[in-house]
Amino acid sequence: MKIFVRALLGASALSFAVSGVSAETLTIATVNNGDMIRMQGLTDDFTEKTGHTVEWVTLEENVLRQRVTTDITTKGGAFDIMTIGMYETPIWGANGWLVPLDDLSEDYDVEDILPAMAGGLSHDGTLYAAPFYGESSMIMYRTDLMEKAGMSMPEAPTWDFIREAAAAMTDRDNDINGICLRGKAGWGEGGAFITAMSNSFGARWFDMDWNAQFDTQPWKDTLEFFVGMMNESGPAGYATNGFNENLSLFQQGKCGMWIDATVAASFVTNPDESTVADSVGFALAPDNGLGKRSNWLWAWALGIPAGTQKADAAKEFIEWATSKDYIQLVAENEGWANVPPGARTSLYENPNYKDIPFAKMTLKSILTADPNDSTVEPSPYVGVQFAAIPEFAGIATEVSQEFSAVYAGQQTVDEALAKAQAITNDAMEAAGYR
């Protein structure tokens, strides 16, 4: 009898519905990434198990951040669940703007969440958002083009190697760019990439007294290297390319290398979506021999705004979407290579997943990103590709716009760095840091 009951509970693991909760319609804001789109296609499973229905508001990354930030700070109440990340979650949790996720069901197994993800989505030890997927960043590259160039990708390459390889793989006559990288304005788009890259060049956003550091040689080295490499070997118009634009270019066979979110690995190796699926290799994000690589740490997670009247139903959805059972559901429908990565320890212990080509490199990249020690010189902030202070999003959005203007040829590196220095110091002084 006990075996039967246990099996029944396992089969309906998402009957962790709160007893007596009536059917609700949940409004969820999310990003237009492939894993989120896939989740929307599987939502009928959640409705069948709980009776709750879902209305999706799917937005481009920069727009999503703006919409959910405005809604939660003004208590607009437009959403019952928000897709947020490691930057917003601890700050909003500390402000009391999110519902604590401290009463998730035993079946959900919160202890199985990777410590790096749980830590980044908590404040004072309390989880405020559950990771749908976790990521770092790594190199995805065309093995056939690397071989044609007569080169071999190391597991842990330097930036100098990447620049040399990009030039060797570039074939303008056949519309092949040696490297595709984010240049799009936005603190979480091109801003995230250039900040992570700058860590490996010895740069940082602030010194220990919260003084901006854009007037230092490491930032100048970072931008000059980036612009030089992209002008040599990058696609035209890279100043407006973000994650989705570069993903499309890579899948079409127009990039020799792409350094971006580890979560992209399943898309570039999917033969139904990628023309180069059978010739993709993976390596750690580059370094410069200074002790820091240029990989970031992030999770797209689901949180509940404190103003919702549907918190119980929202928790049911979060348990469904970030559970072990959801991973199994995706595997059954889409194959193990397409399950949401980087969130649960058990996934990397699963024999069905261990041999996925990018699984080990994804986990290694996640484990080598340390938000508490991300820069060569000491810094006063937590975060790899961001500084976890409330003012950062606004400041970094403006700074990234100045950098994108350089990529577009509208100003020089020196002009952009001078403006970034002034923007950042003015904002930090106004906020009382200095």
RAUR-V900046 format. One record per residue. N is the residue number from 1. RES is the residue in three letters. PHI is phi in whole degrees, -180 to 180 (NA if undefined). Layout:
<<N	RES	PHI> <N	RES	PHI>>
This chain:
<<1	MET	NA> <2	LYS	-63> <3	ILE	-64> <4	PHE	-62> <5	VAL	-63> <6	ARG	-63> <7	ALA	-65> <8	LEU	-64> <9	LEU	-64> <10	GLY	-65> <11	ALA	-68> <12	SER	-121> <13	ALA	-56> <14	LEU	-103> <15	SER	-97> <16	PHE	-81> <17	ALA	-61> <18	VAL	-68> <19	SER	-58> <20	GLY	86> <21	VAL	-75> <22	SER	-78> <23	ALA	-63> <24	GLU	-124> <25	THR	-109> <26	LEU	-98> <27	THR	-103> <28	ILE	-122> <29	ALA	-95> <30	THR	-145> <31	VAL	-91> <32	ASN	-87> <33	ASN	-86> <34	GLY	-58> <35	ASP	-65> <36	MET	-71> <37	ILE	-63> <38	ARG	-62> <39	MET	-60> <40	GLN	-61> <41	GLY	-71> <42	LEU	-106> <43	THR	-66> <44	ASP	-59> <45	ASP	-63> <46	PHE	-65> <47	THR	-63> <48	GLU	-63> <49	LYS	-83> <50	THR	-122> <51	GLY	87> <52	HIS	-80> <53	THR	-110> <54	VAL	-132> <55	GLU	-113> <56	TRP	-100> <57	VAL	-118> <58	THR	-105> <59	LEU	-133> <60	GLU	-62> <61	GLU	-53> <62	ASN	-64> <63	VAL	-68> <64	LEU	-57> <65	ARG	-59> <66	GLN	-66> <67	ARG	-66> <68	VAL	-71> <69	THR	-65> <70	THR	-61> <71	ASP	-66> <72	ILE	-77> <73	THR	-76> <74	THR	-98> <75	LYS	55> <76	GLY	-68> <77	GLY	75> <78	ALA	-75> <79	PHE	-128> <80	ASP	-95> <81	ILE	-140> <82	MET	-122> <83	THR	-87> <84	ILE	-133> <85	GLY	-131> <86	MET	-70> <87	TYR	-74> <88	GLU	-72> <89	THR	-57> <90	PRO	-64> <91	ILE	-67> <92	TRP	-69> <93	GLY	-63> <94	ALA	-63> <95	ASN	-82> <96	GLY	78> <97	TRP	-90> <98	LEU	-122> <99	VAL	-77> <100	PRO	-62> <101	LEU	-102> <102	ASP	-103> <103	ASP	-134> <104	LEU	-69> <105	SER	-68> <106	GLU	-64> <107	ASP	-61> <108	TYR	-65> <109	ASP	61> <110	VAL	-64> <111	GLU	-69> <112	ASP	-80> <113	ILE	-65> <114	LEU	-54> <115	PRO	-55> <116	ALA	-63> <117	MET	-78> <118	ALA	-62> <119	GLY	-64> <120	GLY	-73> <121	LEU	-111> <122	SER	-123> <123	HIS	-135> <124	ASP	51> <125	GLY	82> <126	THR	-104> <127	LEU	-75> <128	TYR	-116> <129	ALA	-155> <130	ALA	-105> <131	PRO	-73> <132	PHE	-75> <133	TYR	-147> <134	GLY	-115> <135	GLU	-152> <136	SER	-120> <137	SER	-131> <138	MET	-155> <139	ILE	-90> <140	MET	-111> <141	TYR	-143> <142	ARG	-82> <143	THR	-65> <144	ASP	-69> <145	LEU	-72> <146	MET	-64> <147	GLU	-65> <148	LYS	-61> <149	ALA	-78> <150	GLY	75> <151	MET	-125> <152	SER	-130> <153	MET	-76> <154	PRO	-70> <155	GLU	-67> <156	ALA	-131> <157	PRO	-79> <158	THR	-95> <159	TRP	-64> <160	ASP	-62> <161	PHE	-63> <162	ILE	-61> <163	ARG	-65> <164	GLU	-63> <165	ALA	-66> <166	ALA	-60> <167	ALA	-64> <168	ALA	-69> <169	MET	-90> <170	THR	-67> <171	ASP	-140> <172	ARG	-61> <173	ASP	-63> <174	ASN	-109> <175	ASP	59> <176	ILE	-112> <177	ASN	-95> <178	GLY	-63> <179	ILE	-151> <180	CYS	-123> <181	LEU	-137> <182	ARG	-70> <183	GLY	-125> <184	LYS	-67> <185	ALA	-63> <186	GLY	131> <187	TRP	-64> <188	GLY	-98> <189	GLU	-102> <190	GLY	-62> <191	GLY	-62> <192	ALA	-66> <193	PHE	-64> <194	ILE	-68> <195	THR	-67> <196	ALA	-62> <197	MET	-63> <198	SER	-63> <199	ASN	-57> <200	SER	-77> <201	PHE	-95> <202	GLY	90> <203	ALA	-89> <204	ARG	-155> <205	TRP	-74> <206	PHE	-136> <207	ASP	-84> <208	MET	-69> <209	ASP	-105> <210	TRP	65> <211	ASN	-87> <212	ALA	-60> <213	GLN	-121> <214	PHE	-75> <215	ASP	-93> <216	THR	-102> <217	GLN	-62> <218	PRO	-59> <219	TRP	-69> <220	LYS	-62> <221	ASP	-61> <222	THR	-60> <223	LEU	-66> <224	GLU	-65> <225	PHE	-65> <226	PHE	-60> <227	VAL	-64> <228	GLY	-60> <229	MET	-65> <230	MET	-70> <231	ASN	-67> <232	GLU	-73> <233	SER	-133> <234	GLY	-94> <235	PRO	-75> <236	ALA	-62> <237	GLY	73> <238	TYR	-63> <239	ALA	-63> <240	THR	-113> <241	ASN	-92> <242	GLY	-115> <243	PHE	-56> <244	ASN	-66> <245	GLU	-66> <246	ASN	-71> <247	LEU	-59> <248	SER	-62> <249	LEU	-61> <250	PHE	-65> <251	GLN	-64> <252	GLN	-84> <253	GLY	83> <254	LYS	-103> <255	CYS	-132> <256	GLY	-76> <257	MET	-138> <258	TRP	-143> <259	ILE	-107> <260	ASP	-165> <261	ALA	-58> <262	THR	-59> <263	VAL	-64> <264	ALA	-70> <265	ALA	-57> <266	SER	-69> <267	PHE	-80> <268	VAL	-76> <269	THR	-105> <270	ASN	-88> <271	PRO	-64> <272	ASP	-78> <273	GLU	-119> <274	SER	-120> <275	THR	-76> <276	VAL	-118> <277	ALA	-57> <278	ASP	-90> <279	SER	-139> <280	VAL	-118> <281	GLY	-116> <282	PHE	-136> <283	ALA	-150> <284	LEU	-65> <285	ALA	-58> <286	PRO	-70> <287	ASP	-135> <288	ASN	-125> <289	GLY	77> <290	LEU	-101> <291	GLY	99> <292	LYS	-128> <293	ARG	-87> <294	SER	-105> <295	ASN	-94> <296	TRP	-100> <297	LEU	-139> <298	TRP	-154> <299	ALA	-139> <300	TRP	-88> <301	ALA	-130> <302	LEU	-112> <303	GLY	-127> <304	ILE	-115> <305	PRO	-64> <306	ALA	-62> <307	GLY	-83> <308	THR	-68> <309	GLN	-96> <310	LYS	-124> <311	ALA	-62> <312	ASP	-65> <313	ALA	-66> <314	ALA	-64> <315	LYS	-64> <316	GLU	-60> <317	PHE	-65> <318	ILE	-62> <319	GLU	-63> <320	TRP	-64> <321	ALA	-75> <322	THR	-118> <323	SER	-94> <324	LYS	-63> <325	ASP	-65> <326	TYR	-66> <327	ILE	-57> <328	GLN	-64> <329	LEU	-61> <330	VAL	-64> <331	ALA	-60> <332	GLU	-68> <333	ASN	-92> <334	GLU	-124> <335	GLY	96> <336	TRP	-65> <337	ALA	-64> <338	ASN	-107> <339	VAL	-75> <340	PRO	-62> <341	PRO	-93> <342	GLY	73> <343	ALA	-112> <344	ARG	-122> <345	THR	-60> <346	SER	-61> <347	LEU	-61> <348	TYR	-82> <349	GLU	-103> <350	ASN	-78> <351	PRO	-61> <352	ASN	-73> <353	TYR	-110> <354	LYS	-56> <355	ASP	-96> <356	ILE	-61> <357	PRO	-53> <358	PHE	-102> <359	ALA	-63> <360	LYS	-65> <361	MET	-68> <362	THR	-62> <363	LEU	-64> <364	LYS	-63> <365	SER	-65> <366	ILE	-62> <367	LEU	-73> <368	THR	-95> <369	ALA	-98> <370	ASP	-119> <371	PRO	-66> <372	ASN	-92> <373	ASP	-156> <374	SER	-101> <375	THR	-121> <376	VAL	-66> <377	GLU	-88> <378	PRO	-59> <379	SER	-133> <380	PRO	-89> <381	TYR	-118> <382	VAL	-97> <383	GLY	131> <384	VAL	-95> <385	GLN	-101> <386	PHE	-156> <387	ALA	-107> <388	ALA	-79> <389	ILE	-128> <390	PRO	-58> <391	GLU	-77> <392	PHE	-62> <393	ALA	-58> <394	GLY	-67> <395	ILE	-62> <396	ALA	-70> <397	THR	-64> <398	GLU	-65> <399	VAL	-62> <400	SER	-65> <401	GLN	-66> <402	GLU	-66> <403	PHE	-66> <404	SER	-63> <405	ALA	-65> <406	VAL	-66> <407	TYR	-60> <408	ALA	-83> <409	GLY	80> <410	GLN	-93> <411	GLN	-158> <412	THR	-88> <413	VAL	-58> <414	ASP	-62> <415	GLU	-65> <416	ALA	-65> <417	LEU	-68> <418	ALA	-65> <419	LYS	-67> <420	ALA	-61> <421	GLN	-61> <422	ALA	-68> <423	ILE	-57> <424	THR	-70> <425	ASN	-65> <426	ASP	-61> <427	ALA	-67> <428	MET	-70> <429	GLU	-67> <430	ALA	-64> <431	ALA	-85> <432	GLY	89> <433	TYR	-78> <434	ARG	-128>>
